[in-house]
Amino acid sequence: MKTLLLLTLLTLINNSSATTNTPHPSQKADIKPALTTEGIDKEEMRITKIIHKRILKQQAIENKAKHTINKQPIAYTDKLDSGASLEMLPIKAGSFTWQGTDSSDTLQVTLSPFWIGKTEVTWEQYQPFMNAEITREKNGQAPAYIRKSITSDIDFIARPTPQYYPINHSMQILKRPAIGMTHHAANKFCQWISYQTGHFYRLPTEAEWEYACRADSKTKFSWGNNPQDASKYAWFNDSPSSHYKQPGQKKPNPWGILDMHGNVLELTLDQFTPNRQKYFGKKNVTNPWIKATKPYQHVTKGGHWKHKLKDITASSRHPSKPNWKATDPQNTKSLWYFSDTPWLGMRIVRPANIPTPEEMYHYWNSGTAADSKFAKYK
């Protein structure tokens, strides 16, 4: 009897340990490496749980509203505290063929429904996040000596340090895409707006980005394969003296999304791997995410206004590089700014299924924020 009780107790302990180390997924997803609770920062998780509760409360309110019809998203606009708006478009669940450069790199991808930003994130949306009223340490946290005086939990979210020099590279800001943020900065922006709106926002995975860009097309571009049509849909191939453009001046893709080809390169959540089928070890994946475990390289998509036409296809992949911080004079380099990327921006998504707090934590804290000592900037 004692032996049986001991075995039962050990089983309960093991099951408890497994629950602690592995978050329960909110939806089926192929995520590598697997998400665990090991090494989670307690303060970051505390804030994440607060935001998760706000999101569940907002979801309860909206269950009687019309953000979804038959569990499929519909378009809506979110207001930020600054007065700026986020216009979000619905993307229905579906699948597509994900083809890499290597002919052996072919995956059949199935995705759950989500919303995606109609445009790239603009300065009107992003700049208030940069301009934190409270002094920040280099890691973006409020200093210990003022933490007791903070009255709103939103001020515990890490925010960028002041710019060393204008990150807009002397280009116009009004109604233009925000640029120059690192993946870490983009993730924290998503966390910051999630607190305000009661909706979970994050960067898109590479698969979500490409699926939304393609809009059911099987061609190189969402408009087809005709290069003569490119100028109707995309800003590209500009002279070095040119600059980014105000979103929405070109035709949208078939799902109404603007500027997914050209204008500014867009961040995604995924770590770059040359062959995705080899990485996942199978040919069919659902909601895939290659979670970053190091600062470089991440996948960026869509091409930018300086790129050639061949670089702005739906499948084009542009890995991030340490030399995107080459002229940053600081040692160590900033966690917040890619100093040498006047053509790098971001677009956000909101999955229809609310993640667990543990999943939210990983989405907002993916990868290694600080550059390693082995990063080469030249």
N, C-alpha and C positions, 0 to 999 in steps of 0.2 A: 504493500500500500504506500509506504514512504517513497519507494522507488517511482511508483506511478505519479505521486504528487510532485516529486522532484522533476520528472520528465515533463509534466504538464507546465510547471513553473518555468522551466527552461524554454519550452515552446513559446510561452507568452512573452518572455523576455526577448527571444529572437524575433518574434513577430513585431514587437514594439520597436526593436532596433531597426528592422527593415523599413517600418513606417517612417522612422525618424530620418533615415538616410536617403529614401527615395520618395519624392513627392508623387501623389496620385495625380495622373494627368487629367486635365479637364476635357480632353478630347483625344482621339487617336492621333498619334503623331510619331513620325520617324525622326528622332532627335539624337544626334551623336556629337560629342559624348553624352551619355545619359545624364539627366539633371539629378543632382543629389542635394542634400542639405548640409553636406560637409563643407566647412570653411565659410559658411554664410556669416556675414557681418551682422551682429545683433541690432545695431542701431538702424542699419539699412532695412533690415527685416521689420523692425518696429514701425517705421514709416510706411513700408509696403503694406503691412496689415491694416494700418489706418486707411490708406487709400483704397484697399480692397473692400473694406466695410462701406466706404462712401460710394463705391461703384455698385455694390449689392443693393444699397439703399436707393440709388438712382434707378437701378434696373427694376426694382419693385414698383417705383412710381411709373416707369415707362411701360410696364406690362399692360397697362390699360390704354396706353397711347398708341401711336401708329408708326413706330420706328421699324417695325417688321410687319410683313404680311405673309401668312402661312410660313412663319419662321425664316423668311428670306428678307434680307435688308432692303430698305428703301432709302433714297437720298435724304439728307438732313443737313442743317447748318448748326454748328456749335459756337457759342459765344465764350470768349476768354475774358478774364477780369479786366484786361487792358482795353476791351472794346473791339479787339480784332476778332474776325470770324474764321472758322474752319469749315469749308464746304466739302462734305464727304459723299462719295458716290458708292452705290451698292455693287458688289461683285458676287454673283451667285456661285454656289458650289459647283465644281466641275473638274475636268481633267484635261491634260494636254501632254504632248510628247516633248520631253526635255532633251534636246540634242546638244552635246558639247562639241568642241573642236575635233576631238578624236572620234572616229566612227564607232568605236566600242563604247563610248560614253553616251548611252541612250537610256532614259528613264521614263516610265509612265507615271505621271504625277497626278494624284487626286488631292483636291483642296476643299476645305470647308468654306462656307460663306464668310465674307468680310467686307468692310468698307475701306476705301482708299481715298486719299486727298485728291480733289479734282485738279489741283495745281501743286507745284512744289511749295514747300513752306516758305513764306515771304518774310522780309524784315519786319513788317508790321506785327507778325505773329511771334517772331523769334527774338527781336531786339529787347523787349521787356524782360525776357528770361536772362539775357546777358547782363542787364543793368540791375544787378542785385542791390537793394538798399542797405543790406547788412554787410559789413566787412567779411571777407572770405579768406580762409587759408588757401594754400596752393592746391589742395585737393578739393576745394569748393565748399568745404564744410564751414559752418560758423565757428569762430574761435571759442574755446572753452569759457573764457571770461565773460562772454555775453549770452551764452546758451540759456542761463537761468532767466534772462529777461525776455526771451522769445515767447510771444503769446500765441502764434499760429504755427501749426505743424508744418505748413507749406514752407516755412523758412528753414526747416531742418533738411529739406531736399538740397543736395549739392548744386551749386550754381557756379558759372564761370568766373574766373578772376578777371580783372580789367585787361583789356587788350593792350599789348605792348605797342602796337601801332594799328591804325584802322584796318580791320580785316576785310573791308569791302574794296580794298585796292583802289581807292579814289573813284570808284564807279558809283553811279546813282543808286540810292537806296529806296526811294519812294516806289512802292508797288513792284519791287524787284525780288528775285529769289534770295533768301538768306544763304550765305556761303561761308566756307572756311572752317566749319565746325568739325571736330573729330567725332568718331563713333561714340566715344564716351559722352561728349557734350550732347549729341543727338539723343542718346538714350535718356539722359537726365532731363532734357527738354520734354520728351514724351512723358516722363514721370510727373513733371511739373504741371503739364496741361491736364493729365489724368486726374490729379488732385482737384483742379479747378472745375472740371466739367462733370466728373462722376462717370466718365467713359474711359475704358482702358485703351490707351494709345501706345504704339511702339513703331519701330522701323519695320518695313516689310522684310520677310525672308526673300532670298533670291528667287525662289519658285513663285511666290505670290507676286513679286514685282513683274516677272516675265509673263505670267499668266494674264495679269491685268493689262500689260502692254500689248500683248498679242490680240486680246479681245476675240478669241476664237479663230484668228487667222493662222495659217500654216506657212506664211510667206516670211521673207526677211524683215519686213516692216509691217506695221499694222495696216497700212494702206495698200499693201501689195508688194510687188517686186520692181515696179517701174521707177527708175531713178528720176525720171522727169517730173514725177509728182512730189518728190521729196520736199521741195521748197514750200509746198502748200501746208506741210505738216510739221516741219522741223527747222530750228535754227542750227546751222552747222557750217563748217568750212569758211568761217569769217577770217578776216585778216587779223594779225597779232594786235593791231591797234584797236580792235573792236571790243565789244563787251557783251555781258548777258542782257537778256531782254525781259520785258514785262510779260508774265505768263498770260496766255489766252489770246495771243494775236494770230496764232496759226490754227488750222482745223484740228478738232479733237479726233481721237481714235473712235472706232465704232461704239465703244461703251461710254463715250463722252469725256474721257480723261485727256487732259491737255499736256503738251510738251513732254511726253515720255521719250521721244526721240530728240536728242540735242538739247540746247539751251544750257542746262547745268547737269553734270554728272550726279547720280543719286546714290546715296549710301544704302546698303542693305545690312541685315544682321549676320550674314553668313561669312565664315572663314573661307578663304579661297582654297580649293583643292583642284588639281588639274583634271581628275577623272571622278565624277560624282558617283557613277555606277559602281566603280571599284571601291570607293569609300564606303558606300552603304552596303555593298555586298549582295545586292539584289536588283531586279529590274523594275519593280513596282514599289512606289513609296507613297505615303500619305502625310500631308502637311510636313514636308521635310525641312529640317533646319540643321545646318552644320555649325554648331555652336563654337564660337571663337574661344581659344585657350591661350592666345598670345596676341600682341598688338597688331602684327602684320602677318599675312596680308588678309584684308577683308575684300569682299566683292562689291564693286560699285557698278551701276548699270545705266544704260541709256545714252551715253556719250554726251558731249557738250559742244558749245558754240565754236570752238576751235577745231573740233574733230572733223576728219574726212567722213564721207558718207558710209564707208565700210565699217566705221567704228561706232555707228549709232544704231545698228540693227537690234532687234529684240533680244537676240542671243548673245550679243557682245558682252564680254566680261573684262572689267578693268580693275586689277588688283591694286589696293592701296599700298603706298611705299613710304619708308621713313623719310626720303628726301622731300616729301610734301611738307616737312618742317625745316627744310634746309636753312632758311634765313632767320629762324627763331634764335635770338641771341642767348637765350636762357640755358642754364645748365642745372638741373635737367630740363628737357624740353617741356612745353606746356601740355597738360592733359586735355586742354580745351580747344586749341586752335591748330588747324593745318595752315601754317603761315603762307604757303606757296601755292594755294589752290583757288584762284579767282574764278574757277569754273566748277566747284564742287558744292552741291547742296543736298537736300533731303526731301523725302515725301513720307507721309505717315500712313499707317493703317490702323484699323480697329477690328479685331476678330469678332464675329457674332457670338461666339462662345466665350464666356468670361473665364479666364485662367484662374488657377489656384494662386494663393499668395506666393507660394514657392516658385511657381512658374513666372509670375510677374517679376519677382526678384531677379531671376536669371535673364529675362528679357531686358531689364533695365540696367543690369550689371554684367553683361556678357563680355567676354574677352578680358584682356589685361589692360587696364587703363594706362599705366605708365609704360613708356618705352623701355625695352631692356637695354642693358649696358652694351649689348652687341649690335644695336641699331646703327646702320651706316647712313649718313645724311648726304653723302656726295656721290 
